[in-house]
Amino acid sequence: MLLVSAPILGVPEKAALSKVIDSSWLTMGEQVRLFEESFARMHGADDCVAVSSCTAALHLILHGLGIGPGDEVLVPSLTFVATANSVLYVGATPVFVDIESADLPLMSLAEAEARCTPRTKAIILVHFAGYLANREQWQRFARVRGLHIIEDAAHAPGLREVGTFGVAAAFSFYGNKNMTTAEGGAVIAQDHELLERIRQARGHGMTTGTHQRLNSRTPQYDVTMLGFNYRMDEMRAAIGLVQLGNLQEWNEVRRILVVLYRRLIAMHCPAITVPFSESRRSAHHIMPILLPRYADRQAVIDELRNQGIQTTIHYPPVHRMTLYRELFPGTQLPRTEDFAQRELTIPLHPQMTSAVVEAVVEALATAVNGCTKAGTAA
């Protein structure tokens, strides 16, 4: 089965894990600190905080900013549910915003303006599929209204622009991301004091960690804030250091594969559209396509699976999920809903070759031409 995404793991990762196991120091030690320094350096930042997931990163950013009950945070619905969940974690209200268009499935500036209220305190910009939002436009928007910009950069590691939009950026190293630590995440923040609050809050609000106390020869510590257990362990950090060394090369392979996909789809599947037709910076995390309205998406999925090709959907709209329908009934985002009904994510990862891309497009063309909805014609 050709998977939508596949981590690249091998001997270097095994060696890094063995070294950590032999050290007998398994959490929050030298490997975590080295990973933080290396990840920050790649993004042109002074420092970062490694955590257990991107969800934890988003939660810690909101918590560190003091956002809470009575506050509202603008979020897209075209995202993984964690983006909205993190707002609920701090007791604030997520306000769902429609996308710009089917070709530009990022949060709409005009829709965001329409949904702002005196209670709005922040915006979570999601760099969907790895494509960056327009930094200057959103900075002007936020500056006029006194809002914090938070980047959900789960799809966009390795781009130096990420982390420069606003107060902080959250990253994911889940197993299907451009680089992985199996589970894991990180925070980059412009404000040193905010970053240090986040660093302390990830470990129960304790003033020192176990490794720090070992080196300082004192067992004393205090708890000065509400904190959480959001730490990254040494084994994940060791894997991350190896992965980080390959990230830029892997991102470039992804870019080349996307260019080929776009050319072949235009040639062989003209009824299919590929979002982001206008060039913009991207880490090319996933390969989303939009099926024509006459195509039966489930039939296309089934046909591709029969040919050994996995597909998936990015994303079922968060505002249409049961929890959020019950919390915010009546929410309607027509462009998001139309996009989500037609979107299909096809395989994209650095282990693929041009021949594999060609085979996927050929299978896709056959599947779309043969899978029309009842009562329609191609």
Residue pairs with C-beta under 8 A, 6 or more apart in sequence:
1 308
1 309
1 310
2 308
2 309
2 310
2 347
2 352
2 356
2 360
3 310
3 347
3 349
4 176
4 286
4 310
4 311
4 312
4 345
4 346
4 347
4 348
4 349
5 176
5 177
5 286
5 347
5 348
5 349
6 349
6 351
7 175
7 176
7 180
8 243
8 246
8 250
8 349
8 350
8 351
9 180
9 239
12 242
13 238
13 239
13 242
13 243
16 238
16 239
16 241
16 242
17 235
17 238
17 239
19 238
20 26
20 31
20 234
20 235
20 238
21 235
23 29
23 234
25 211
25 234
26 233
26 234
26 235
27 210
27 231
27 233
27 234
28 203
28 209
28 210
28 211
28 231
28 232
28 233
28 234
29 211
29 234
30 211
30 234
31 234
31 235
31 237
31 238
31 241
32 50
32 231
32 232
32 233
32 234
32 237
34 237
34 241
35 50
35 232
35 237
35 238
35 240
35 241
35 244
36 47
36 48
36 49
36 50
36 186
37 47
38 241
38 244
39 48
39 50
39 171
39 186
39 188
39 240
39 244
40 46
40 47
40 48
40 188
42 158
42 160
42 244
42 247
42 248
43 158
43 159
43 160
43 162
43 163
43 188
44 160
44 163
44 164
45 163
45 188
46 192
47 192
47 195
48 186
48 187
48 188
48 189
48 195
49 57
49 60
49 186
49 187
49 189
49 195
49 198
49 199
49 202
50 184
50 185
50 186
50 232
50 237
50 240
51 57
51 60
51 184
51 185
51 186
51 187
51 202
51 230
51 231
51 232
52 183
52 184
52 185
52 202
52 229
52 230
52 231
52 232
53 82
53 172
53 174
53 183
53 184
53 185
53 230
54 82
54 152
54 154
54 170
54 171
54 172
54 173
54 174
54 185
55 82
55 85
55 86
55 185
56 185
56 202
56 228
56 230
57 170
57 171
57 172
57 185
57 186
57 187
58 82
58 83
58 86
58 124
58 150
58 152
58 170
59 86
59 89
59 90
59 228
59 230
60 187
60 198
60 201
60 202
60 228
60 230
61 150
61 167
61 168
61 170
61 187
61 189
61 194
61 198
62 73
62 86
62 87
62 89
62 90
62 92
62 122
62 150
63 89
63 90
63 198
63 201
63 226
64 168
64 189
64 194
64 197
64 198
64 201
65 121
65 122
65 148
65 167
65 194
67 73
67 87
67 90
67 92
67 121
67 122
67 148
68 90
68 91
68 92
69 91
69 92
70 92
70 119
71 92
71 93
71 119
71 120
71 121
71 122
72 92
72 93
72 94
72 95
72 117
72 119
72 120
72 121
73 87
73 92
73 93
73 94
73 95
73 120
73 121
73 122
73 123
73 124
74 95
74 97
74 107
74 112
74 115
74 116
74 120
74 122
74 123
74 124
74 147
75 83
75 84
75 87
75 94
75 95
75 96
75 97
75 123
75 124
75 126
75 318
76 83
76 96
76 97
76 99
76 106
76 107
76 124
76 126
76 128
76 336
77 84
77 96
77 97
77 98
77 317
77 318
77 319
77 320
77 331
77 333
77 336
78 99
78 105
78 126
78 128
78 314
78 315
78 317
78 336
78 339
78 340
79 126
79 128
79 152
79 315
79 318
80 154
80 315
81 318
81 321
83 94
83 124
83 126
83 152
83 318
84 94
84 96
84 318
84 324
86 124
87 93
87 94
87 124
88 94
92 121
93 119
95 115
95 120
96 318
96 319
96 324
96 328
96 331
96 333
97 107
97 108
97 111
97 112
97 115
97 333
98 107
98 108
98 111
98 333
98 334
98 335
98 336
99 105
99 106
99 107
99 108
99 333
99 335
99 336
99 339
100 106
100 107
100 108
100 109
100 335
101 335
102 273
102 275
102 290
102 335
102 338
102 339
102 342
103 273
103 275
103 276
103 277
103 278
104 275
104 276
104 278
105 128
105 129
105 275
105 288
105 336
105 339
106 125
106 126
106 127
106 128
106 131
106 133
107 123
107 125
107 126
107 133
108 335
109 134
109 137
109 138
109 141
112 123
112 141
113 141
116 145
116 147
120 145
120 147
121 147
121 148
122 147
122 148
122 149
122 150
123 138
123 141
123 142
123 147
123 148
123 149
123 150
123 166
124 150
124 151
124 152
125 133
125 138
125 149
125 150
125 151
125 152
125 165
125 166
126 152
126 154
126 155
127 133
127 151
127 152
127 153
127 154
127 155
127 156
127 162
127 283
128 155
128 314
129 155
129 275
129 276
129 282
129 284
129 285
129 286
129 287
129 288
129 314
130 155
130 156
130 159
130 178
130 254
130 282
130 283
130 284
130 285
130 286
131 156
131 276
131 280
131 281
131 282
132 156
132 159
132 161
132 162
132 280
132 281
132 282
133 165
135 161
135 164
135 165
138 149
138 165
138 166
139 149
139 165
139 166
141 147
142 148
142 149
142 166
148 166
148 167
149 165
149 166
149 167
150 166
150 167
150 168
150 169
150 170
151 162
151 163
151 165
151 166
151 168
151 169
151 170
152 169
152 170
153 162
153 163
153 169
153 170
153 171
154 170
154 171
154 172
154 174
154 177
154 285
155 172
155 177
155 178
155 283
155 285
155 286
156 162
156 282
156 283
156 285
157 171
157 172
157 173
157 177
157 178
157 179
157 247
157 283
158 178
158 179
158 247
158 248
158 251
158 283
159 281
159 282
159 283
161 281
162 169
162 171
162 188
163 169
163 188
163 189
163 190
164 190
166 190
167 189
167 190
167 191
167 194
168 187
168 188
168 189
168 190
168 191
168 194
168 195
168 198
169 187
169 188
169 189
170 185
170 186
170 187
171 185
171 186
171 187
171 188
172 184
172 185
173 179
173 180
173 181
173 182
173 183
173 184
173 185
173 186
173 236
173 240
173 243
174 180
174 182
174 183
174 184
175 182
175 183
177 285
178 247
178 250
178 251
178 254
178 283
178 285
179 240
179 243
179 244
179 246
179 247
179 250
180 239
180 240
180 243
181 232
181 236
181 237
181 239
181 240
181 243
182 236
182 239
183 236
184 232
184 236
184 237
184 240
185 232
187 195
187 198
189 195
189 198
197 225
200 206
200 207
200 224
200 225
200 227
201 225
201 226
201 227
201 228
201 230
202 227
202 228
202 230
202 231
203 209
203 227
203 229
203 230
203 231
204 223
204 227
204 228
204 229
205 223
205 224
205 225
205 226
205 227
206 221
206 222
206 223
206 227
207 221
207 222
207 223
207 224
208 216
208 220
208 221
213 219
213 220
213 221
249 350
250 350
251 283
251 284
253 350
254 283
254 284
254 285
254 348
254 349
254 350
255 282
255 284
257 284
257 287
257 348
257 352
257 354
257 357
258 282
258 284
258 287
258 348
260 354
260 357
260 358
261 274
261 287
261 346
261 348
261 357
261 360
261 361
262 274
264 357
264 358
264 361
265 272
265 274
265 289
265 361
265 364
268 361
268 362
268 365
269 361
269 364
269 365
269 368
271 291
271 292
271 295
271 368
271 378
272 289
272 290
272 291
272 292
272 364
272 368
273 289
273 290
274 288
274 289
274 290
275 288
275 289
275 290
276 282
284 348
285 348
286 314
286 345
286 348
287 345
287 346
287 347
287 348
288 314
288 343
288 344
288 345
289 343
289 344
289 345
289 346
289 364
290 339
290 342
290 343
290 344
291 297
291 300
291 342
291 343
291 344
291 368
292 342
292 368
292 378
293 342
293 376
294 372
294 373
294 376
294 377
294 378
295 342
295 368
295 371
295 372
295 373
296 371
296 372
296 373
296 374
297 341
297 342
297 344
299 367
299 370
299 371
300 311
300 344
300 364
300 367
300 368
300 371
301 311
301 344
303 363
303 366
303 367
303 370
303 371
304 310
304 311
304 346
304 363
304 364
304 367
305 311
307 363
307 367
309 346
309 347
309 360
309 363
310 347
311 344
311 345
311 346
311 347
312 344
312 345
313 340
313 343
313 344
313 345
314 343
314 345
315 340
316 340
317 333
317 336
317 337
317 340
318 324
319 325
319 328
319 331
319 333
319 336
320 337
320 340
324 331
325 331
346 360
346 364
347 356
347 360
369 378
372 378
